[in-house]
């Protein structure tokens, strides 16, 4: 291991970047973090890294495609794969294609440091590119983009049935779509369904999470940039609109984009043309835009943080996804769907939900919407082990509501008994809010994340009983 190994962490949760930097700098490592595989590829062109730690599920390009790219072009760089959907078959596949280690979530900070140190001492095994990484990105991309694995929108409640009835007319159109709804309602699933049932289904489908991109890089990621156009622009970069030409571009949480960039989005929607950062050349593009937001658009427009003309341009087809509490008849249907999904994912035999658990599910308000239900079912599938029935205690065990060590207050992260990365993340958010007098904008700026992320995290902490 070199005197100061250089690590690259790739995760679309920007808040984790602060945690990784503090944790590994304290352990003698040089650390660089980025929010997507696309950013990682750009960084690999200009810097040498001893080890890349990458999340598997990310927008635009997944961790497997990044692993394939690294093993083909940077064969001496080690890669650790991190995933929340771990199973033996998946682990074997990643290791066969060149990952030096495979870490399932959740993991402790101490375990992550230990695994990183151990990985740097392991020899890198050669990988046959013809059957491994070289073919990886292409096969993964074609499977997704060809539409063979079509997404489903589960539900037969009145509101979902009405929404499904208009989807064919919305899909077979070129006009922009604006999808509004609370976090966790399935806006992204709906967007992908629109793409896959449109005449653009054979074209590219790209997702850009506007809230997770650093503010200074949003314009570059959308439109691209020319080499030398700003500090750090060491090579030309192709933006999302150019990549999505002939297909669909999902702008997730578009209300987090700054006004200056909103003006450029309006131009590309109206004129179907744009300019790269630092370039005077005009590029024509044929892209259908689908935008989503979990914010109240009327308030955002009234506050002056979102352009009214851009909203009207986007909202040719305005769709609202109802929260799960307003479609209670779909809860059982969704729960059974997620049981089948996770049994298949983990290679388990078929399971059913007990009557007691279903009764509880149907009477619950689901503040976290479909995402919360999916998480609960996933937990039940895993903790029911070899049993064929998932019981209420498999999901709602007292173990998962232990007192939070941060409630004692006033302690530094190093002194608090924070065992997992999630604990550390929660500590940093609550600490920043305390230091800023509960000013979410100020706390977000301090942590280098968006205020929307703060809002969503607090919502989750309230669900889990960590804050009042």
C-alpha positions in Angstrom: 0.0 0.0 0.0 1.4 3.4 -1.0 2.2 6.0 1.7 -1.1 7.9 1.1 -3.5 5.8 -1.2 -5.9 7.9 -3.3 -9.5 6.7 -3.0 -12.4 7.6 -5.3 -15.9 7.2 -3.8 -18.8 7.2 -6.3 -22.3 7.5 -4.7 -25.3 9.6 -5.8 -26.0 10.5 -2.1 -24.0 13.7 -1.8 -24.2 13.8 1.9 -22.1 10.6 2.2 -19.3 12.4 0.5 -18.7 14.4 3.7 -18.7 11.3 5.7 -16.3 9.4 3.5 -13.9 12.4 3.4 -13.8 12.8 7.2 -13.6 9.1 7.9 -10.8 8.2 5.5 -8.8 11.4 5.8 -8.6 10.7 9.5 -7.3 7.2 8.5 -4.5 8.6 6.3 -6.1 8.4 2.9 -6.4 11.0 0.1 -10.1 11.1 -0.8 -12.1 12.3 -3.9 -15.8 11.9 -4.1 -18.3 12.3 -7.0 -22.0 11.7 -7.5 -22.2 9.5 -10.6 -20.3 7.0 -12.7 -20.2 9.6 -15.6 -18.3 12.0 -13.3 -16.0 9.1 -12.1 -15.0 8.4 -15.7 -14.1 12.0 -16.2 -12.0 12.0 -13.0 -10.2 8.8 -14.0 -9.0 10.5 -17.2 -7.0 13.1 -15.2 -6.2 11.5 -11.9 -4.7 8.2 -10.7 -6.7 6.3 -8.1 -5.5 3.3 -6.1 -9.1 2.2 -5.3 -12.6 3.1 -6.5 -15.5 2.4 -4.1 -18.7 2.6 -6.1 -22.4 2.2 -5.3 -24.2 -0.2 -7.7 -27.5 1.5 -8.2 -27.0 5.0 -9.7 -28.8 7.1 -12.3 -27.3 7.4 -15.8 -24.8 4.5 -15.5 -24.8 1.8 -12.8 -21.8 0.5 -10.9 -21.4 -2.6 -13.1 -20.8 -0.5 -16.2 -18.3 1.7 -14.3 -16.5 -1.5 -13.1 -16.3 -2.7 -16.7 -14.9 0.6 -17.8 -12.3 0.6 -15.1 -11.1 -3.0 -15.8 -10.8 -2.2 -19.5 -9.0 1.1 -19.3 -7.5 1.2 -15.8 -6.7 -2.5 -15.1 -4.4 -1.7 -12.1 -7.1 0.3 -10.3 -9.0 -1.8 -7.7 -12.8 -1.6 -7.4 -15.0 -2.3 -4.4 -18.7 -2.7 -5.2 -21.3 -1.5 -2.7 -25.0 -2.4 -2.9 -28.2 -2.4 -1.0 -29.5 -5.4 -2.9 -27.0 -8.0 -2.1 -27.2 -11.7 -2.9 -24.7 -14.5 -3.6 -25.3 -14.6 -7.4 -24.8 -10.8 -7.7 -21.7 -10.9 -5.6 -20.2 -13.7 -7.7 -21.0 -11.8 -10.9 -19.2 -8.7 -9.6 -16.2 -10.6 -8.5 -16.0 -12.5 -11.7 -15.9 -9.2 -13.6 -13.1 -7.8 -11.6 -14.3 -6.3 -8.3 -11.8 -6.7 -5.6 -14.5 -6.8 -2.9 -18.2 -6.6 -2.6 -19.9 -4.9 0.4 -23.6 -5.1 1.2 -25.4 -2.3 2.9 -25.7 -1.4 5.7 -22.1 -1.6 6.8 -20.2 0.0 9.7 -17.7 2.7 9.3 -15.0 0.5 11.0 -15.8 -2.4 8.6 -15.6 -0.1 5.6 -12.2 1.2 6.6 -10.9 -2.4 7.3 -12.2 -3.7 4.0 -10.6 -0.8 2.0 -7.3 -1.4 3.7 -7.5 -5.1 3.0 -8.5 -4.6 -0.6 -5.4 -2.4 -1.2 -3.2 -5.3 -0.2 -4.9 -7.8 -2.5 -3.4 -8.6 -5.9 -5.6 -7.7 -8.9 -6.7 -10.8 -10.8 -6.7 -10.6 -14.7 -10.1 -10.5 -16.3 -10.8 -11.8 -19.8 -12.2 -8.6 -21.4 -14.0 -10.4 -24.2 -16.4 -12.1 -21.8 -16.3 -9.6 -19.0 -16.1 -5.8 -18.6 -15.7 -5.0 -22.3 -19.1 -6.4 -23.1 -20.7 -5.3 -19.8 -21.8 -1.8 -20.5 -23.2 -2.7 -23.9 -25.2 -5.6 -22.7 -26.5 -3.8 -19.7 -27.5 -0.8 -21.8 -29.2 -2.8 -24.5 -31.3 -4.7 -22.0 -32.6 -1.6 -20.5 -33.0 0.6 -23.6 -34.5 -2.1 -25.8 -37.5 -2.2 -23.5 -37.3 -5.9 -22.9 -37.6 -5.4 -19.2 -40.7 -3.2 -19.2 -41.5 -1.5 -15.9 -45.0 -1.8 -14.4 -47.1 0.7 -12.5 -48.9 -1.4 -9.9 -52.4 -0.3 -8.7 -56.0 -0.6 -9.6 -57.5 2.2 -7.3 -59.7 4.8 -9.0 -57.0 7.4 -9.2 -54.4 5.1 -10.7 -56.9 3.6 -13.1 -57.7 7.1 -14.4 -54.0 7.9 -14.8 -53.3 4.6 -16.6 -56.2 5.4 -19.0 -54.6 8.6 -20.3 -51.0 7.2 -20.5 -51.3 5.8 -24.1 -52.3 9.3 -25.3 -49.5 10.9 -23.3 -46.9 8.4 -24.4 -47.6 8.6 -28.1 -46.8 12.2 -28.2 -43.7 14.4 -28.3 -44.8 17.1 -25.9 -43.1 17.5 -22.5 -44.6 15.9 -19.4 -44.5 17.3 -15.8 -45.0 14.8 -13.0 -45.7 16.1 -9.6 -46.1 14.1 -6.4 -44.7 13.5 -2.9 -41.4 11.7 -2.4 -41.7 7.9 -2.8 -44.9 7.9 -4.9 -43.2 6.4 -8.0 -42.8 9.4 -10.3 -39.6 7.9 -11.8 -41.4 4.6 -12.6 -44.2 6.5 -14.3 -41.6 8.5 -16.4 -39.9 5.3 -17.5 -43.2 3.7 -18.4 -44.1 6.7 -20.6 -40.8 6.3 -22.4 -41.1 2.5 -22.9 -44.6 2.8 -24.3 -43.7 5.6 -26.7 -42.4 5.6 -30.2 -39.0 6.6 -28.7 -38.7 3.3 -26.7 -35.8 2.1 -28.9 -33.9 5.4 -28.3 -31.9 6.4 -25.2 -33.5 7.0 -21.8 -31.4 9.2 -19.5 -32.1 10.3 -15.9 -30.5 13.4 -14.3 -31.2 14.0 -10.6 -31.0 17.8 -10.5 -30.9 17.9 -6.7 -27.8 15.6 -6.4 -25.6 17.5 -8.9 -23.2 20.2 -7.6 -24.7 23.6 -8.5 -21.6 24.6 -10.5 -21.8 21.4 -12.6 -25.6 21.3 -13.5 -25.2 23.3 -16.7 -22.2 21.1 -17.8 -24.1 17.9 -17.2 -27.2 19.1 -19.0 -25.5 20.7 -22.1 -21.8 19.7 -21.9 -18.8 21.9 -22.0 -15.7 22.6 -24.0 -12.2 22.0 -22.7 -10.8 25.0 -20.8 -14.2 26.7 -20.4 -13.8 26.7 -16.6 -11.4 25.5 -14.0 -11.4 21.7 -14.0 -12.7 21.4 -17.6 -9.7 19.5 -18.8 -11.6 17.7 -21.6 -14.6 18.2 -23.8 -17.8 16.8 -22.2 -21.0 15.6 -23.8 -24.1 16.7 -21.9 -27.3 14.8 -21.1 -29.3 16.5 -23.9 -26.8 15.3 -26.6 -26.6 11.8 -25.1 -30.5 11.6 -25.1 -30.9 12.7 -28.7 -33.7 10.7 -30.3 -34.9 9.5 -26.9 -36.2 10.8 -23.5 -34.5 12.8 -20.8 -35.9 12.7 -17.3 -35.1 15.8 -15.2 -35.8 14.5 -11.7 -36.5 17.3 -9.1 -36.2 20.0 -11.7 -37.3 22.7 -9.1 -33.7 22.5 -7.6 -32.2 23.9 -10.8 -31.0 27.5 -10.5 -32.8 30.3 -12.5 -29.9 30.9 -14.8 -30.0 27.3 -16.0 -33.8 27.3 -16.1 -33.5 30.0 -18.8 -31.4 27.7 -20.9 -33.8 24.8 -20.4 -36.6 27.0 -21.7 -34.6 27.7 -24.8 -33.9 24.1 -25.6 -37.6 23.2 -25.1 -38.7 26.1 -27.4 -36.0 26.0 -30.0 -34.7 22.4 -29.7 -31.2 23.8 -29.7 -28.5 24.6 -27.1 -24.9 25.6 -26.7 -22.2 23.8 -24.7 -20.6 25.8 -21.9 -17.7 27.7 -23.4 -18.8 27.1 -27.0 -20.5 29.4 -29.5 -21.7 26.5 -31.7 -25.4 25.8 -31.7 -26.4 22.1 -31.5 -29.8 20.9 -32.7 -31.4 18.1 -30.6 -34.5 16.0 -30.6 -35.2 15.1 -27.0 -38.5 14.6 -25.2 -38.3 16.0 -21.7 -40.1 14.5 -18.7 -39.7 16.6 -15.5 -40.6 15.7 -11.9 -40.9 17.6 -8.6 -42.1 16.8 -5.1 -42.5 20.5 -4.3 -45.6 22.7 -4.4 -45.1 24.4 -7.8 -47.4 27.3 -7.0 -45.2 28.2 -3.9 -42.0 27.8 -5.9 -43.3 30.2 -8.6 -44.6 32.6 -6.0 -41.2 32.6 -4.2 -39.4 33.3 -7.5 -37.3 30.1 -7.4 -39.0 28.6 -10.4 -39.9 30.2 -13.7 -43.6 30.3 -14.5 -42.9 30.3 -18.3 -40.7 27.2 -17.9 -43.4 25.4 -15.9 -46.1 26.1 -18.6 -43.6 24.9 -21.3 -43.0 21.7 -19.4 -46.5 21.0 -18.3 -48.2 20.3 -21.6 -49.2 17.1 -19.9 -49.2 17.7 -16.1 -49.7 14.5 -14.2 -50.1 14.2 -10.4 -49.2 10.9 -8.7 -51.4 10.4 -5.6 -49.8 9.6 -2.3 -50.3 6.0 -1.1 -52.6 7.1 1.7 -55.1 8.2 -1.0 -55.0 4.9 -2.7 -55.2 2.5 0.2 -56.8 -0.2 -1.9 -53.5 -0.6 -3.7 -51.5 -1.3 -0.5 -52.0 -5.1 -0.5 -51.5 -5.3 -4.2 -48.2 -3.4 -4.0 -47.0 -5.4 -0.9 -47.5 -8.7 -2.7 -45.7 -7.4 -5.8 -42.7 -6.4 -3.6 -42.7 -9.8 -1.9 -42.4 -11.5 -5.3 -39.7 -8.9 -6.4 -37.4 -9.5 -3.4 -37.9 -13.2 -3.3 -36.7 -13.4 -6.9 -33.9 -10.9 -6.2 -32.5 -12.9 -3.3 -33.2 -16.3 -4.8 -35.8 -17.3 -2.1 -38.8 -19.5 -2.4 -42.2 -17.9 -2.7 -43.5 -16.1 0.5 -46.9 -14.7 1.6 -47.8 -11.9 4.0 -49.7 -12.8 7.2 -53.2 -11.6 7.7 -52.0 -9.6 10.8 -49.3 -7.8 8.8 -51.6 -7.0 5.9 -54.2 -5.6 8.3 -51.5 -3.3 9.8 -50.3 -2.3 6.3 -53.8 -1.4 5.3 -54.4 0.8 8.4 -51.1 2.7 8.2 -50.8 6.2 6.7 -47.6 5.6 4.8 -45.9 9.0 5.1 -43.0 7.6 3.0 -45.4 6.4 0.3 -44.6 3.4 -1.9 -40.9 3.6 -1.2 -41.6 3.1 2.5 -43.8 0.1 1.8 -41.2 -1.4 -0.4 -38.5 -1.0 2.3 -40.8 -2.6 4.9 -41.5 -5.6 2.6 -37.9 -6.0 1.7 -37.0 -6.2 5.4 -39.8 -8.8 6.0 -38.6 -10.9 3.1 -35.1 -11.0 4.5 -35.9 -11.5 8.2 -38.6 -14.2 7.7 -35.6 -16.3 6.6 -36.6 -19.9 5.7 -40.3 -19.4 6.6 -42.8 -19.1 3.8 -44.9 -16.5 5.7 -43.8 -13.0 6.5 -45.1 -12.0 10.0 -45.7 -8.6 11.6 -42.7 -9.1 13.9 -40.4 -9.7 10.9 -41.1 -6.1 9.9 -41.9 -4.2 13.1 -39.4 -5.5 15.6 -38.3 -3.4 18.6 -34.8 -3.8 17.5 -35.3 -1.3 14.7 -36.5 1.4 17.0 -33.6 1.5 19.5 -32.8 4.8 21.1 -30.8 7.0 18.8 -27.4 7.8 20.4 -27.6 11.4 19.0 -30.6 12.2 21.2 -28.1 12.8 24.1 -26.8 15.8 22.1 -23.6 17.8 22.3 -21.2 15.0 21.3 -18.8 14.9 18.5 -19.2 12.2 15.9 -16.1 10.5 17.0 -17.4 10.2 20.6 -21.0 9.1 19.8 -21.6 5.4 19.3 -22.4 5.7 15.7 -21.9 2.3 14.1 -23.2 2.6 10.6 -22.8 5.1 7.8 -26.6 5.9 8.2 -26.0 6.8 11.8 -23.1 9.1 10.9 -25.2 10.7 8.1 -28.1 11.4 10.5 -25.7 12.8 13.1 -24.2 15.3 10.7 -27.6 16.5 9.5 -29.0 17.0 13.0 -25.8 18.6 14.2 -25.8 21.0 11.3 -29.5 21.9 12.0 -28.7 22.5 15.6 -25.8 24.7 14.8 -27.9 26.7 12.3 -30.9 27.2 14.6 -32.9 24.7 12.5 -32.4 26.8 9.4 -32.6 24.1 6.6 -31.1 26.3 3.9 -28.1 27.2 6.1 -27.6 23.6 7.3 -27.8 22.4 3.7 -25.1 24.9 2.6 -22.9 23.9 5.5 -23.1 20.2 4.4 -22.9 20.9 0.7 -26.2 19.4 -0.1 -29.6 20.7 -1.2 -32.3 21.9 1.1 -34.6 19.3 -0.5 -32.3 16.6 0.7 -32.5 18.0 4.2 -36.4 18.0 4.0 -36.5 14.4 2.7 -34.1 13.1 5.4 -36.0 14.8 8.2 -39.2 13.3 6.9 -37.6 9.9 7.0 -36.2 10.5 10.5 -39.6 11.4 11.8 -41.1 8.2 10.3 -38.4 6.2 12.0 -38.9 7.9 15.3 -35.5 9.6 15.5 -36.8 13.1 15.7 -40.2 14.5 17.0 
